[in-house]
Amino acid sequence: MDAPVAAGGPFPVVTFSPGLGGVRTQNTAWAEELASRGYVVAALDHLYDSAAVVLRDGQTNTTQVGATGDQAEDRRGAVEWTAIRAADLSFALSELSRLDRDAAGMFHGKLDVRRAAVAGHSLGGAAALQALRQDSRFLAAIDLDGFPHDPAPRRLARPMLALTHPLQPGESPDYLPRLTSVLKLSDVGGYHLEVPGTVHLSFTDAPLFLPPLPSLIGSLGRTEPIRITAEASADFLDATMNDHPEGLATRLAELGELSAYRGGVRTR
């Protein structure tokens, strides 16, 4: 808390959206690792979506969203919630731009908003992909195990990285086809990294504090899934934000099962 901004900069920024009902602190280990590598990570709580949001006046707003069990209704809701989150992520980037311009603030001249990426977990990952399409200020997107809900995806010359857990037979049969169709829309590189031994919560801080049950945190132990998630994210951001993607696919393939696409064609 209240740590000073590092000397140097300006630093590239990453906005982050948590999972449905999640909170901005759910990926703290991931965010701290990116920060140690020179990124400013701005994680969001989404009003009426995150489990609890405490406003400046002390008022607490709890979540008003959740699955109903009705498949059609839940899909409609997911599309709506994803759109709201994508707008929140763009708003956050605008606020970061304002903070960078504030001559009296601690972030003055420290935020390189011209090098901005967007990321998220689960529904937040879906929001990150949609924000990338809708807001040209974002140069890249990271989807941590999120089913895409964008109703109008289109081709774009910006890279995307998706990390997923291995699906069990019969689990979300539409997930990978939908995700693949979105990644293929990148003309410069869409990467899908399936990480063996993970489950959905492996891509959060959950392995650090939940009981070490494979059904909850996967089979990689407490720190390995977090290391892999951070390593893949950092490699992707370092390569794509600096426009040097050479060797990226090789590095990602060391962390899991990689599929890569460019301009609709699978390249790996």
N, C-alpha and C positions, 0 to 999 in steps of 0.2 A: 504494500500500500504506500502511496505517495512517493514511490521511487522517482528519482530525477530522470529526465530523458538523457540517453547516452550522448556523448560528444560526437560530433560529426553529423552525417546526414546531408540532405534529407533521405529518409528511409522509405522504401516501398511499403504499401499498406495492403492488408488482407481483412476484409469484413467476413464475419462468421455467423451463421444461423444454426441454432441447435435443433434437435429433433422435436417432434410433436409433443407439446407439454414440457419440453426440456428447458434448461436454463443456460445462461451464457457461460457459466463456469464449468459446464460438463466436459469441456475439452481443454482444460487448463494446461495439462502436461504438453499437449500438442502445441498450444499457443505459445507456451514458454520456450519450447524448442525452436519454433520459428523466430521468436523474438531474439533468441540468442544468436541467430544467424543473420540478424539485421533487418527483420521485418517488424512493422507495427501491426499488431492484430487487434481489431476492434470487434469484440463479440457482443451480440445483441440478445436482450430479452424482448420477446414480442408481446405487446399488451394484449390481454385476454387469451393468449395462446400459451406462453410460458407458464410453468406451474404457479409462480407468484412473481409479481412485479411490484416493487416498492417505489413509489413516486417520491419526489423531493419533499412533499409536505407530509410524508409518512403514511399516506394512504396505500393500502395493499390491494392489488387486483389479482384475483386468481383465474386460472384457466376456465374458459367457457367452450372449449372444443374437445372433441374426442370421438373415437369410433362408436358407431351405433349398432354394428352388426348387420346392418342393411348394406349390401355391397354397392348398390347403385348410389345410395345416399352418401356413403363414405367416400366414393370416388368423386362425387360432386363437391363434397366438402373439401377434399384434398386439393382439388383444382382451385377453389376459392382461397383456401388458406395459403397455398403456394404463391398465388398472385399477390396477396397482401404482404407476405414475407419478402418477395422479390422487390416490391416497392419500398419496404423498410430498409433493405440492403442498399438500395440506391440513395435513399434519404441519409443513411449513415455515411455514405461516401461524400455527399454534399456537406454534411456537418464536419467531416474531417477536413474538407477543403476550407471551410470557414475557420476552423481552429488553426490551420496552417497560416491563414492570412491575418490572424489576430496578433498584432504586434505586442500586446501585453500578456499573451498567454504562454504557457510552458511549451506548447507545440509549434510556436511560430517558426516557420522555415524548416521544420523537422519532417514534414509529411510529404512524400513524393506521390501526390495523388495522380500524377500522370502514369505511374506504374502501380496500378491497383488490381488486385485479384479478389475473387469472391469464392467463399467456401461454405460448406454446411454438412451436417450429418442428418441422415434419414430425410424427413420432410425438408429440413434445412438444405440438404444437398440438392433436392429438387428445385428449391428456391434459388440456389446458386446458379444452376444451369439456366433457369428462366431469366434471372437477372443479367446473366452474360448476354443473352439474346437481346434483351430489351434496352440495355444501357451500354453504349459503346465505350464508356469510360473504363469499364472492366476489361482487362486484357486477357484474363484466363479464369478458369473455374475449376474447383475441386469438389467432387461429389463423394462424400463418405457414406456409401451404402444407402443411397436414396433413390426411390422409384421416381422417374421423371413424370411430371404432371402438366407440363407446358402444353396448352391446347393448340399452339401455333408455332412449333419449332421450325427453323429455317436454316439454310446454309450460312456459315459465317467463317471469317478468316481469323478465328481465335481458337486457342487450344483448350481442351478439356481433359481432365483426369478423373476417373471413377474407380474407387476401391470398393470391392464387394466381398462378402463372405461366400463360401461354397454353398449352393442351394441344395437342399435335400429333395429327393423325388417327390414331386407334387407340390413343392413350395413355390408360390408366386410364379406360375408358369409364364406370365406376361412380362415379368421383370426384365430378364436379360434381353429378349427381343426388343422391348421398348428402349432400354438403355443403349443397346447397340445401334438402333436406328438414329438416336440422338447423337451419339459419338461420331457416326459416319457423316454427320452434317458439317464437321469441321474440315475446312480446306487445308489446315496447317498441322493438324494432329489431334486425334481423339484416342485416348489411352484407357484401357480397361485392365485393372490389376485385380485378379482374384487371389486372395491371400489364404492359403491353406491353414486350417486350424483355427479360423476365426468364426465368430458369430456376430450378430448385428451390433451388440454393445462393445465388441472388441475395439471398435474405432473411436471410443470415448475414453474417459477416465475410469470407467466401470471396473476394469481388471485390477485397479489399484485398491479398491475398497469393498467390492462385492465378495461373497463367499467364492472360493476357487472351484466352482462347479463348471465343467465344460459347457453345459447347457446355458450358463449365464455369461461366461467370459471367454469361451473357447478353450483350446487345449495348449496354448502357447505360453502359459504362465502369466505372471502379473505385469511384466515390463516389455516383453517381446512384441506384443501387438501394438503397443504405443510407440515403440521404437520404429517398427516398420511403417506405421501410419505417418509418423513425423518425417522419416527418411524419404519416403516416396513423395510426400508433399513438398519437402524442401528441394529435392532434386528436380521436381517438375517446375516449381516456381523459379529456381535459379536458372534453369535452362530456358524457359519460355519468356519470363519477364525480361531477360537480357538478350532475347532473340538468338540464343545459341543452343538449339535443340540437339546438336550432334552428340551422339552417345547416350542420350536420355533413355531410349528404349532398352539398351543394354543394361543400364543401371537399374531400371525398374524391373526388368526380368529377373534380376538377382533376388528380388523381394517376394515374388509370387508368379502366378501364371498370367502372362501378359498377352493381350491382344491390342494391336495398334491399327488405326485407320487414318486415311488421309484422302479427302475428296471423294468419300464414298467407297473407297477401295481398301481392303484389308492389306496392310503392309507387313504384318507380323502375326 
